[in-house]
Each structure stands twice: as C-alpha cells, then as structure tokens.
Amino acid sequence: MNSDDPLLTREQMKQFEVDIKEPYKEHESERRRGIEINAGFFEKITALSAGSMAVCASAILAISGKSDIHSGSTRMAVHDLILIADFLGASFLLAIFHNFLAAQVAKLDVAISESQFQWILFTRAASLAQMTTSPTNDETMTQVEDAVREQMSPKQSRRVKCRGSLYLCVNWAGYLSILVFGIAFALVLFYLHQLW
C-alpha cells in the first residue's frame, strides 16, 4: 500500500461520521450537564463563602467594639477570625473563577457545535448538488470538501484545544475552592474547640 493513499475512502469516512454522530452528541451532552451541575454546586459554595465572610466581619466588628480590644486573647480571636475570613474569601473568588471558566467552556461548546453543524450542512448540500446537477466527478467534490475542511479545521482545532485546557482549569479552580473552603471550615471547628 502506498503511503500517499488514504486509509479510508470518502464514502467510508462519511459513513464513519454518520456512525459516530449520535454517540458523540451523547458524550458532549453529558459533558455539558457535568459542567452545569458543577456550576450549580459552586454557586452554593460562593453563597456559603460570602455568608460566612459576613458573619466573620460581624464578629470582628462586635469584638472591636469592646473596650478590651488590645488584650491578648481578644487580639488572637480577631486574628483567627481574619484568617478564617481570608480563606473564605479565597474560596469565594475561586468559586467565581470556576463559574467564569465554565461559562467560557459553554461558549466554546456552542462555537464547536455550530462549526460541526455547518460542516454537516455543507456535506449534505454538496451531496445533494452532486445528485441533482450535471455529473460532477468525485475528484472535484473531494477537492471542494478538502478546501472547505482546510478553512474550517484550524479554527475548530484551536477551539477544541482551548476547550480542553479550560476544562482542566475549571476542574482545578473547583478543587482549590473546595479545599480552601474545607480549610476555613476546619479552622472554625478548631478554634471553637479551643474556646471550650
């Protein structure tokens, strides 16, 4: 077999595209659903972090209003609350960053889907044109399809690569947000335990 010969014929490639279209749609649908579920979860983390920061700020203001603010135990309590508020703030910002990145992934999903739809429209229209107009040889149709694919492929490849990178960033931002929130919660439990 010559290395220049294509591995699959044009008809085999079209059949392959038809065969994988439904499983691919299901896979993409599940990925989008996963991102939506994650975004909903991190909206709750954002609300919890914001509420907890407000409680910390209220506690700090209440302690600051006391006359013995400069005593050692009061200063330590304020420093502990500020540390907890810092962790909650970091968790809050990471959860917002997670949701921002998830929105960017959704935009790329739409662009990728639109490009795939355009390709399907083109191939169906080309097949229809080939059947209804004067006979066009397969070589001409292959050249036209290759030219269109060359135009669409680099942009689509960049989108898919960017989406893959963003998925990774979305996951890491989420993991860090949960970790930092967990640390803040553990500190609250630790300091409460020390008070008793």
C-alpha positions in Angstrom: 0.0 0.0 0.0 1.4 3.4 -1.0 1.8 5.9 1.9 0.0 8.6 -0.1 -3.2 6.5 -0.4 -5.9 7.5 2.0 -6.7 4.9 4.7 -10.4 5.3 4.1 -12.4 6.1 1.1 -14.6 9.2 1.0 -17.7 7.0 1.4 -16.2 5.2 4.3 -15.3 8.5 6.0 -18.9 9.7 5.5 -20.3 6.5 7.0 -17.9 6.8 9.9 -19.1 10.3 10.6 -22.7 9.2 10.5 -22.0 6.2 12.8 -20.2 8.3 15.5 -22.6 11.3 15.3 -25.1 10.1 17.9 -22.6 8.7 20.4 -20.6 12.0 20.1 -23.7 14.0 20.8 -24.5 12.0 23.9 -20.9 12.4 25.1 -21.0 16.1 24.6 -24.4 16.4 26.3 -23.0 14.6 29.3 -20.0 16.8 29.5 -22.2 19.9 29.3 -24.5 18.5 32.0 -21.5 17.9 34.2 -20.3 21.5 33.8 -23.9 22.8 34.6 -24.0 20.6 37.8 -20.5 21.8 38.8 -21.6 25.4 38.2 -24.6 25.0 40.4 -22.5 23.4 43.2 -20.0 26.3 43.1 -22.8 28.8 43.2 -23.7 27.3 46.5 -20.0 27.4 47.6 -20.0 31.1 46.6 -23.1 31.8 48.7 -21.7 29.9 51.7 -18.4 31.7 51.5 -20.0 35.1 51.2 -22.4 34.5 54.0 -19.6 33.1 56.2 -17.4 36.2 55.5 -20.3 38.4 56.5 -20.6 36.5 59.8 -16.8 36.8 60.4 -16.9 40.5 59.6 -19.8 41.0 62.1 -18.0 39.1 64.8 -14.8 41.1 64.2 -16.8 44.4 64.4 -18.5 43.2 67.6 -15.2 42.3 69.2 -13.6 45.5 68.0 -16.4 47.5 69.8 -15.3 46.1 73.1 -13.1 48.2 75.4 -10.5 45.5 76.0 -9.6 45.1 72.3 -5.9 45.2 73.0 -5.9 42.3 75.4 -4.0 39.2 74.2 -7.0 36.8 73.9 -9.2 39.3 72.1 -6.4 40.1 69.6 -5.9 36.4 69.0 -9.6 35.9 68.4 -9.6 38.8 65.9 -6.6 37.4 64.1 -8.2 33.9 64.0 -11.4 35.3 62.5 -9.4 37.3 59.9 -7.5 34.2 58.9 -10.8 32.3 58.5 -12.3 35.2 56.5 -9.2 35.2 54.2 -9.7 31.5 53.5 -13.4 32.1 52.9 -12.6 35.0 50.6 -10.2 32.9 48.6 -12.8 30.1 48.3 -15.3 32.7 47.2 -13.0 34.1 44.5 -12.0 30.6 43.3 -15.7 29.6 43.0 -16.5 32.7 41.0 -13.4 32.0 38.8 -14.6 28.4 38.3 -18.0 29.6 37.1 -16.5 32.2 34.8 -14.3 29.5 33.2 -17.3 27.2 32.9 -19.2 29.9 31.1 -16.2 30.2 28.7 -16.3 26.4 28.1 -20.0 26.7 27.3 -19.3 29.4 24.7 -16.7 27.2 23.1 -19.1 24.3 23.1 -21.6 26.4 21.2 -18.9 27.5 18.7 -17.7 24.0 18.2 -21.3 22.7 17.7 -22.0 25.5 15.3 -19.0 24.6 13.2 -19.9 20.9 13.2 -23.4 21.8 12.1 -22.0 24.0 9.3 -19.8 21.1 8.1 -22.8 18.7 8.1 -24.9 21.3 6.2 -22.0 21.6 3.7 -21.6 17.9 3.1 -25.3 17.3 2.8 -25.7 20.2 0.4 -22.7 19.0 -1.7 -24.2 15.5 -1.9 -27.5 16.9 -2.9 -25.8 19.2 -5.5 -23.9 16.3 -6.9 -27.0 14.2 -7.3 -29.2 17.0 -8.9 -26.8 18.8 -11.2 -24.9 17.7 -14.1 -22.5 14.9 -13.2 -19.6 16.2 -11.1 -16.8 13.8 -10.7 -15.7 12.6 -7.3 -12.3 14.1 -7.6 -13.8 17.6 -8.0 -16.1 17.0 -5.0 -13.1 15.7 -2.9 -11.1 18.9 -3.8 -14.0 21.1 -2.8 -14.5 19.2 0.5 -10.8 19.3 1.3 -10.7 23.1 0.6 -13.6 23.7 2.9 -12.2 21.4 5.6 -8.8 23.3 5.4 -10.7 26.5 6.0 -12.7 25.2 9.0 -10.2 22.8 10.5 -7.6 25.1 12.1 -10.2 27.3 13.8 -12.0 24.2 15.0 -8.8 22.6 16.3 -7.9 25.8 18.3 -11.4 25.8 19.8 -11.2 22.1 20.8 -7.7 22.5 22.2 -8.8 25.7 24.1 -11.8 23.9 25.5 -9.7 21.0 26.7 -7.4 23.4 28.5 -10.3 25.3 30.0 -11.9 22.0 31.3 -8.6 21.4 33.1 -8.6 24.9 34.6 -12.3 24.6 35.6 -11.5 21.4 37.5 -8.5 22.8 39.3 -10.3 26.0 40.2 -13.1 23.9 41.6 -10.8 21.6 43.6 -8.9 24.6 45.1 -12.1 26.3 46.0 -13.4 23.3 47.8 -10.0 22.7 49.5 -9.8 26.3 50.7 -13.4 26.2 51.9 -12.7 23.0 53.8 -9.6 24.6 55.4 -11.7 27.5 56.6 -14.4 25.2 58.0 -11.7 23.1 59.7 -10.3 26.3 61.3 -13.7 27.3 62.6 -14.1 23.9 64.2 -10.6 24.0 65.6 -11.0 27.5 67.1 -14.4 26.7 68.5 -13.0 23.6 70.1 -10.2 25.7 71.7 -12.8 28.0 73.2 -14.4 25.2 75.1 
